[in-house]
Amino acid sequence: MSVITENIDSCPYTGTRMVKGRVRARTSEEAPHLDNFFNGTPNWDLVTGVTRGKVYEVIKVEGFGDCEDITFIDDNGEEQTLADYFFTEVK
């Protein structure tokens, strides 16, 4: 299940949707497997401009079957896109 599109597995889509919503970047305690993206581990893409645990406003979502890329405004005021597994939903 995606954090933006409820029940995405039942009807996957491909394409870009403009959405309004909020997501929270997963913390190290919630997703320790993401730590390498944030701590500068060699051979891993470094994620910058994102504070783990912070809530971000979503501006668009691009779907690829049963997963999504979420575009949001990062801590530097710029658009950034990360996979949905970097986030959890905000209720």
N, C-alpha and C positions, 0 to 999 in steps of 0.2 A: 504494500500500500504506500502510496506517495503522501507526502506531507501537504500537498496542495490539492491534488485531484483525488477525491475520495473514491475508493473502490476502482482504481485505475486498472487493475488486473482483469476486471470483467469487461472492459471496453477500452483497450489501449488506443492511443491516437498518435499521430505524427504531425508535427506542425507547431507553430508558435501561437500562444494565446496571451493577450494582454489581460492581466488580472490585478486585483487588489487583494492583498492579504499580508499576513505577517508570519515569519518563521523565526525560530531561535536557533542560533548556531550551537551544535552539540558540544558539551563540555568533555574534558578528558575522562571524567568519571563515567559519563554516559557512553562514550565511544573511544576507548583507548586506542583502537586500531587506526584512528585518524591522527594520532599524535605526530607521526612522521611528516605529515603535511605542514604542521605548524612549527616544528622545532628545528628545521634546517638539516634534517637527515640527508646525507648524500644520496643521489640518485632518486630523490623524491621531489615532485614539484612543490615549491614553497608557496603556501597560501599566506598572503599579507593583506592588511586592511580589514581583517575580520577579528573581532573579539569573541572568543568562545563564551557562550552563555548569553550573549547579547541578542536582543530582538531586532530584526531588520524588516523593512517594508519591501515587499515583492513588487516588481514592476512588470515582469513578464515571465512566462514559463514556456519552455520548448520541450515537447514530448518526443520520446524515441521508443515507441512501443510501451513497455511497462515501467519506464523510468523517466525522470524529468530533469532538465537543467533549469535552475532557478536563477533569474537575474534580479539583483537587488542593488541598492545604493550602499556602498561599503563605508568604513570609517573615514576614508579620505574624500568622500563625497562623489565617488566615481562609480559607474556601473561595473559590476563584477558578476560573473556567472560561475556557479558551482553546482555539482550534482546534488540531487535531493537528499542523499544519504549524509550530507554535512549538516542537515537541519532536522529539527523536530517541530511539530505543529504548536501553535500558540492558540489557546482557547480563550 
